[in-house]
Amino acid sequence: MSKPRYWLIVPAAGSGQRMQADCPKQYLRLGQRFIVDITLSRLLDNAAFSGCVVATGANDRWWPETDASKDPRISACIGGSERAASVLAALDALSERADDDDWVLVHDAARPCLHPDDLRRLLSELGDHPVGGLLATPVADTLKRTGPGSREVETTVDRRDLWRALTPQMFRFLALKRALESAIDAGYPVTDEASAIEYAGQNPCIVEGRPDNIKVTVPADLALAGFILKRK
């Protein structure tokens, strides 16, 4: 039996409204490069992927301007209004190339600070895992829970077993596809690929990653990402 191959999916169909910019956040620039170009290069230049699919918005006019759009390793498909739909569209685009047991890594388009060591550790630790898993960091802040619609603290949440989910998240092609289809059909809120796998009754494994693998979501994140990348 041949070894499973590795495929990369990057959902990039979101509008990034919290960034309050005139383009989706993945098309903002850090230095002279689009964030999505930085993100893709940090993955494709540091692991042996058999291919990559980027799921873009139906009215995306920025993608053709990227370096990635001209990279022969990368193809694009039209994503959906939600992340899960975009990932599923990319899986469909890979369906004639990927085998059921191949690994698929899903990474956020606006998460450009992934360290190569974290990527290598994820691939190494999950290579023989029956389910797959994700990069995550332990929650360091004290967490408070308020009542519904209130800002009054009801309790302090025990953080000892809590983790902050990051990407990439890595699962088998067919298992991820079926999990997403099932969750979407049931109307289950899929916030990341691991939540779909959990909905399917399986337990993803956490691989501890660096806390500076940040996602650019609000304006302050842009400067922080630039600082992190300069240090790397």
C-alpha positions as CSV (number, residue, x, y, z in Angstrom):
1,M,0.0,0.0,0.0
2,S,1.4,3.4,-1.0
3,K,2.1,6.1,1.6
4,P,-0.6,8.7,2.1
5,R,0.0,12.0,0.3
6,Y,-0.4,15.5,1.8
7,W,-2.7,18.1,0.4
8,L,-3.2,21.7,1.5
9,I,-6.5,23.6,1.6
10,V,-6.7,27.3,2.4
11,P,-10.3,28.8,2.7
12,A,-10.1,32.4,1.6
13,A,-13.6,33.3,0.7
14,G,-14.3,35.4,3.9
15,S,-14.9,39.1,3.8
16,G,-13.1,39.9,7.0
17,Q,-15.6,42.6,8.2
18,R,-13.9,43.1,11.6
19,M,-10.8,44.4,9.8
20,Q,-12.7,47.4,8.5
21,A,-10.6,47.5,5.3
22,D,-11.4,48.0,1.7
23,C,-10.5,44.4,0.8
24,P,-10.7,41.0,2.6
25,K,-8.0,40.7,5.2
26,Q,-6.0,38.1,3.3
27,Y,-5.3,40.7,0.6
28,L,-3.9,43.3,3.0
29,R,-0.1,43.7,2.6
30,L,2.7,43.0,5.0
31,G,5.7,44.8,3.5
32,Q,5.2,44.4,-0.2
33,R,3.4,41.0,-0.1
34,F,-0.2,40.0,0.3
35,I,-0.9,38.2,3.5
36,V,-2.2,35.2,1.6
37,D,1.0,34.9,-0.4
38,I,3.0,34.9,2.8
39,T,0.7,32.3,4.3
40,L,0.9,29.9,1.4
41,S,4.7,30.2,1.0
42,R,5.2,29.3,4.7
43,L,3.4,26.1,4.1
44,L,4.3,25.1,0.6
45,D,8.0,25.9,1.0
46,N,8.4,23.9,4.2
47,A,6.5,20.6,3.5
48,A,6.1,18.2,0.5
49,F,2.5,18.8,-0.5
50,S,1.1,17.1,-3.6
51,G,-1.1,20.1,-4.3
52,C,-3.0,23.0,-2.8
53,V,-6.5,24.4,-3.3
54,V,-7.5,27.9,-2.3
55,A,-11.2,28.5,-2.0
56,T,-11.9,32.1,-3.0
57,G,-15.1,34.2,-3.0
58,A,-17.4,34.2,-6.0
59,N,-16.7,37.9,-6.6
60,D,-13.0,37.9,-5.6
61,R,-11.1,40.5,-7.8
62,W,-7.9,40.4,-5.8
63,W,-6.8,36.7,-6.2
64,P,-5.5,37.2,-9.8
65,E,-3.1,39.8,-8.5
66,T,-1.4,37.5,-6.1
67,D,1.8,35.6,-6.6
68,A,0.0,32.4,-5.5
69,S,-2.4,32.6,-8.4
70,K,0.5,32.0,-10.8
71,D,2.1,29.2,-8.7
72,P,1.7,25.8,-10.6
73,R,1.4,24.1,-7.2
74,I,-1.8,26.0,-6.4
75,S,-5.3,25.8,-7.9
76,A,-8.4,27.8,-6.9
77,C,-12.1,27.0,-6.6
78,I,-15.1,29.0,-5.6
79,G,-15.8,28.8,-1.8
80,G,-19.0,29.3,0.1
81,S,-20.4,31.9,2.5
82,E,-19.2,29.9,5.5
83,R,-15.8,28.3,6.2
84,A,-17.1,24.8,6.2
85,A,-18.6,25.3,2.8
86,S,-15.4,26.6,1.4
87,V,-13.4,23.7,2.8
88,L,-15.9,21.2,1.4
89,A,-15.7,22.9,-2.0
90,A,-11.9,22.5,-2.0
91,L,-12.3,18.9,-1.0
92,D,-14.6,18.4,-3.9
93,A,-12.0,20.0,-6.2
94,L,-9.5,17.5,-5.0
95,S,-11.8,14.5,-5.2
96,E,-10.3,13.1,-8.4
97,R,-6.8,13.5,-7.3
98,A,-6.7,12.6,-3.6
99,D,-7.1,9.2,-2.1
100,D,-9.5,8.5,0.8
101,D,-6.6,8.0,3.3
102,D,-4.5,11.0,2.1
103,W,-3.9,13.7,4.7
104,V,-5.5,17.1,4.2
105,L,-4.1,20.2,6.0
106,V,-6.5,23.2,6.3
107,H,-4.9,26.5,7.2
108,D,-6.4,30.0,7.6
109,A,-5.5,32.4,4.8
110,A,-4.9,35.2,7.2
111,R,-2.6,33.2,9.5
112,P,0.8,34.1,8.0
113,C,3.1,33.5,11.1
114,L,3.1,29.7,11.1
115,H,6.6,28.6,12.2
116,P,8.1,25.8,10.1
117,D,9.0,23.8,13.3
118,D,5.3,23.7,14.2
119,L,4.4,22.5,10.7
120,R,7.0,19.7,10.9
121,R,5.9,18.7,14.4
122,L,2.3,18.5,13.3
123,L,3.2,16.2,10.4
124,S,5.5,14.1,12.5
125,E,3.2,13.6,15.5
126,L,0.0,12.9,13.5
127,G,1.5,10.9,10.6
128,D,0.4,7.6,12.2
129,H,-2.6,8.9,14.2
130,P,-5.9,7.2,13.5
131,V,-7.9,10.4,13.5
132,G,-5.6,13.4,13.0
133,G,-5.6,16.7,14.9
134,L,-4.6,20.3,15.1
135,L,-2.1,22.8,16.4
136,A,-3.3,24.5,19.6
137,T,-1.9,26.4,22.5
138,P,-2.8,26.2,26.2
139,V,-5.1,29.0,27.4
140,A,-3.0,31.3,29.5
141,D,-5.4,34.1,30.4
142,T,-7.9,33.9,33.3
143,L,-11.3,33.2,31.8
144,K,-14.6,34.7,33.2
145,R,-18.1,33.6,32.4
146,T,-21.0,36.1,32.5
147,G,-24.7,35.5,32.4
148,P,-26.6,35.7,29.1
149,G,-26.6,39.3,27.8
150,S,-24.8,40.5,30.9
151,R,-21.3,41.8,31.8
152,E,-21.5,40.7,35.4
153,V,-19.2,37.9,36.2
154,E,-20.8,34.7,37.3
155,T,-17.7,32.5,37.7
156,T,-14.1,32.0,36.8
157,V,-13.6,29.2,34.4
158,D,-11.0,26.5,35.1
159,R,-8.5,26.8,32.3
160,R,-6.3,23.8,33.1
161,D,-7.6,21.7,30.3
162,L,-8.5,24.4,27.8
163,W,-6.7,25.0,24.5
164,R,-6.8,27.7,21.9
165,A,-7.3,26.1,18.5
166,L,-4.9,27.1,15.7
167,T,-4.3,25.9,12.2
168,P,-3.2,23.9,10.3
169,Q,-5.7,21.2,11.2
170,M,-4.9,17.8,9.7
171,F,-7.4,15.0,8.9
172,R,-7.9,12.2,6.4
173,F,-9.5,13.2,3.1
174,L,-12.6,11.1,3.2
175,A,-13.1,11.3,7.0
176,L,-13.0,15.1,6.8
177,K,-15.3,15.3,3.8
178,R,-17.9,13.1,5.3
179,A,-17.7,14.9,8.7
180,L,-18.3,18.3,7.0
181,E,-21.1,17.0,4.9
182,S,-22.8,15.4,7.9
183,A,-22.4,18.5,10.1
184,I,-23.6,20.9,7.4
185,D,-26.6,18.7,6.6
186,A,-27.6,18.7,10.3
187,G,-27.2,22.4,10.7
188,Y,-24.4,21.9,13.2
189,P,-22.2,25.1,13.6
190,V,-18.8,24.1,12.3
191,T,-16.3,26.6,13.6
192,D,-13.2,24.6,12.5
193,E,-12.5,21.2,10.9
194,A,-11.9,19.6,14.3
195,S,-15.4,20.5,15.4
196,A,-16.8,18.6,12.4
197,I,-14.6,15.6,13.2
198,E,-15.8,15.8,16.8
199,Y,-19.4,15.9,15.6
200,A,-18.7,12.7,13.7
201,G,-17.8,11.0,17.0
202,Q,-14.0,11.1,16.8
203,N,-11.4,12.7,19.0
204,P,-8.8,14.9,17.3
205,C,-5.4,15.0,18.8
206,I,-3.8,18.3,19.9
207,V,-0.2,19.1,19.0
208,E,1.1,22.1,21.0
209,G,2.1,25.0,18.8
210,R,3.6,28.4,19.3
211,P,1.3,31.2,20.5
212,D,2.6,33.6,17.9
213,N,0.8,31.7,15.2
214,I,-1.8,34.5,15.1
215,K,-4.7,35.1,12.8
216,V,-5.0,38.6,11.4
217,T,-8.6,39.5,12.4
218,V,-8.6,43.2,13.6
219,P,-6.4,46.1,12.6
220,A,-4.0,45.7,15.6
221,D,-3.2,42.2,14.4
222,L,-1.6,43.5,11.3
223,A,1.2,45.3,13.0
224,L,1.7,42.4,15.4
225,A,2.0,40.0,12.5
226,G,4.5,42.2,10.8
227,F,6.6,42.3,14.0
228,I,6.5,38.5,14.4
229,L,7.5,37.9,10.8
230,K,10.5,40.3,11.1
231,R,11.7,38.3,14.1
232,K,11.4,35.1,12.2
